[in-house]
Amino acid sequence: MSKEPVVQQEIVTAFPNTKEVRYDNELNRIPIGFMNESEQNIFFAILSQVKETSERKTKLSFTQIRELASFQKTSNKELIKSLDNMTTKLASLNVRIHNQQQIIKFTLFPTFQIDGDQQTLTVAVNEDFRYIVNDLAKGFVTNFDIEEFTSIKSKYAKTAFRLAREHENEVFDVVLKDF
């Protein structure tokens, strides 16, 4: 009787010196307005650390998350609550990418492990949709500095900022009556 092989999960510990958020423009089509300002800050702080890595999982310390997301509340209990709320909202999100031939539904992050004892968050990116945070040289990307993003104090302004950054090199005219 043979035993199932044990699959080793590669984990990379992220370093707080990566403050650039960079992702495929397709992510801007996914509605995240249901997350509050703090949850959006955490979400994009995580994206700043998982981008362009080949590892299956990334581990972030609570200290890194606080720094990158400009999380002002000092207790671990409040950070854990915010992480739990954000991950619950992301897990319930029905992400849908479609064209005339296909409809694809997925979760960008299938695994979030919040460890209060170790004060870490371990996150796995869905392998099928890793291109959203990897292979960024192949397509159109949105990028911005996490500190600039976290300084914005409205979840609606954060969305406008991301969309403006997606189109920052384009020129277009907007007429007031078009609104």
C-alpha positions as CSV (number, residue, x, y, z in Angstrom):
1,M,0.0,0.0,0.0
2,S,1.6,3.2,-1.1
3,K,1.3,6.5,0.7
4,E,0.2,9.7,-1.0
5,P,3.2,11.9,-1.6
6,V,3.5,14.9,0.7
7,V,3.3,18.2,-1.3
8,Q,5.5,20.9,0.0
9,Q,4.0,24.3,-0.2
10,E,6.5,27.0,-1.0
11,I,6.2,30.0,1.2
12,V,8.0,33.3,0.7
13,T,8.1,35.8,3.4
14,A,7.4,39.2,1.9
15,F,9.7,42.2,2.7
16,P,8.3,45.6,3.5
17,N,10.5,47.4,1.0
18,T,8.1,46.6,-1.9
19,K,5.7,49.5,-1.8
20,E,4.6,49.5,-5.4
21,V,1.2,48.0,-6.2
22,R,1.2,46.6,-9.7
23,Y,-1.4,44.4,-11.3
24,D,-3.2,43.5,-14.5
25,N,-5.8,46.1,-15.5
26,E,-8.4,43.3,-15.5
27,L,-8.4,43.6,-11.7
28,N,-10.0,47.0,-12.1
29,R,-13.1,45.3,-13.5
30,I,-13.6,43.4,-10.3
31,P,-15.9,45.4,-7.9
32,I,-14.3,45.9,-4.5
33,G,-16.4,48.9,-3.4
34,F,-18.0,46.7,-0.7
35,M,-14.7,46.8,1.2
36,N,-14.3,49.8,3.6
37,E,-11.3,52.1,3.3
38,S,-9.2,50.1,5.8
39,E,-9.9,46.8,4.1
40,Q,-9.0,48.2,0.7
41,N,-5.7,49.5,2.1
42,I,-5.0,46.0,3.4
43,F,-6.0,44.3,0.1
44,F,-3.7,46.5,-2.0
45,A,-0.9,46.2,0.6
46,I,-1.2,42.4,0.1
47,L,-1.1,42.9,-3.7
48,S,2.1,44.9,-3.3
49,Q,3.8,41.9,-1.7
50,V,2.4,39.0,-3.8
51,K,3.2,40.6,-7.2
52,E,5.6,38.9,-9.5
53,T,6.5,36.0,-7.3
54,S,6.5,32.4,-8.3
55,E,5.9,31.1,-4.8
56,R,2.6,29.5,-4.0
57,K,2.1,31.3,-0.7
58,T,3.3,34.6,0.7
59,K,3.6,35.3,4.5
60,L,3.2,38.8,5.8
61,S,3.8,39.9,9.4
62,F,1.2,42.0,11.1
63,T,3.9,44.7,11.4
64,Q,4.3,44.7,7.6
65,I,0.5,44.9,7.0
66,R,0.2,47.8,9.5
67,E,3.0,49.7,7.8
68,L,2.0,49.1,4.2
69,A,-1.7,49.6,4.8
70,S,-1.2,52.6,7.2
71,F,-3.4,50.6,9.7
72,Q,-3.7,53.0,12.6
73,K,-5.3,50.8,15.2
74,T,-2.7,49.2,17.4
75,S,-4.3,46.1,18.8
76,N,-3.8,42.8,17.1
77,K,-7.4,42.0,17.9
78,E,-8.6,44.9,15.7
79,L,-6.2,44.0,12.9
80,I,-7.4,40.4,13.0
81,K,-11.0,41.5,12.9
82,S,-10.2,43.7,9.8
83,L,-8.3,40.9,8.1
84,D,-11.2,38.5,8.9
85,N,-13.8,40.9,7.5
86,M,-11.8,41.6,4.4
87,T,-11.1,37.9,3.7
88,T,-14.8,37.0,4.2
89,K,-15.9,39.7,1.8
90,L,-13.3,38.6,-0.8
91,A,-14.3,34.9,-0.4
92,S,-17.9,35.8,-1.0
93,L,-17.1,37.9,-4.1
94,N,-18.3,36.3,-7.3
95,V,-15.6,37.4,-9.7
96,R,-16.6,37.0,-13.3
97,I,-14.6,37.5,-16.4
98,H,-16.4,37.1,-19.6
99,N,-16.3,37.6,-23.3
100,Q,-18.5,36.4,-26.1
101,Q,-17.2,32.8,-25.8
102,Q,-16.6,32.2,-22.1
103,I,-17.7,33.1,-18.6
104,I,-15.1,32.4,-15.9
105,K,-15.8,32.7,-12.2
106,F,-13.0,32.5,-9.6
107,T,-11.6,33.6,-6.3
108,L,-8.3,35.5,-6.6
109,F,-7.1,34.3,-3.2
110,P,-8.3,30.8,-2.3
111,T,-6.4,30.7,1.0
112,F,-6.0,33.3,3.8
113,Q,-4.5,32.0,7.0
114,I,-4.6,34.5,9.9
115,D,-2.3,33.4,12.7
116,G,-2.8,35.6,15.8
117,D,-0.1,33.7,17.8
118,Q,2.6,34.1,15.1
119,Q,1.1,37.5,14.1
120,T,1.2,36.6,10.4
121,L,-1.1,36.4,7.4
122,T,-0.3,33.8,4.8
123,V,-2.0,34.2,1.5
124,A,-2.2,32.0,-1.6
125,V,-2.9,33.4,-5.1
126,N,-5.2,31.3,-7.3
127,E,-2.8,29.5,-9.7
128,D,-5.2,29.9,-12.7
129,F,-5.4,33.7,-12.3
130,R,-1.8,34.3,-11.1
131,Y,-1.3,36.4,-14.3
132,I,-3.3,39.2,-12.6
133,V,-0.3,39.8,-10.2
134,N,2.4,38.1,-12.3
135,D,3.5,38.2,-15.9
136,L,2.9,41.9,-15.9
137,A,5.2,42.7,-18.7
138,K,2.8,40.9,-21.1
139,G,-0.2,43.1,-20.8
140,F,-1.6,46.4,-19.6
141,V,-1.0,47.2,-15.9
142,T,-2.1,49.6,-13.2
143,N,0.6,50.6,-10.8
144,F,0.8,53.1,-7.9
145,D,2.6,53.6,-4.6
146,I,0.8,52.0,-1.6
147,E,1.5,55.1,0.5
148,E,-0.2,57.3,-2.0
149,F,-3.2,55.0,-2.1
150,T,-3.5,54.7,1.7
151,S,-3.4,58.5,2.0
152,I,-6.8,58.7,0.2
153,K,-9.6,58.8,2.7
154,S,-12.6,57.7,0.8
155,K,-13.3,54.3,-0.7
156,Y,-14.9,56.0,-3.7
157,A,-12.0,58.2,-4.2
158,K,-9.7,55.1,-4.0
159,T,-11.6,53.5,-6.9
160,A,-11.4,56.7,-9.0
161,F,-7.7,56.9,-8.2
162,R,-7.1,53.3,-9.4
163,L,-9.1,53.9,-12.6
164,A,-7.3,57.2,-13.3
165,R,-3.9,55.4,-12.8
166,E,-5.0,52.8,-15.3
167,H,-5.5,55.5,-17.9
168,E,-2.9,58.0,-16.8
169,N,-1.1,58.0,-20.2
170,E,-4.2,58.4,-22.2
171,V,-5.8,61.6,-23.3
172,F,-9.5,62.0,-23.5
173,D,-12.1,64.7,-23.4
174,V,-15.0,64.6,-21.0
175,V,-18.0,66.9,-21.5
176,L,-20.1,67.7,-18.4
177,K,-23.4,66.7,-20.2
178,D,-21.9,63.2,-20.7
179,F,-22.2,62.6,-17.0
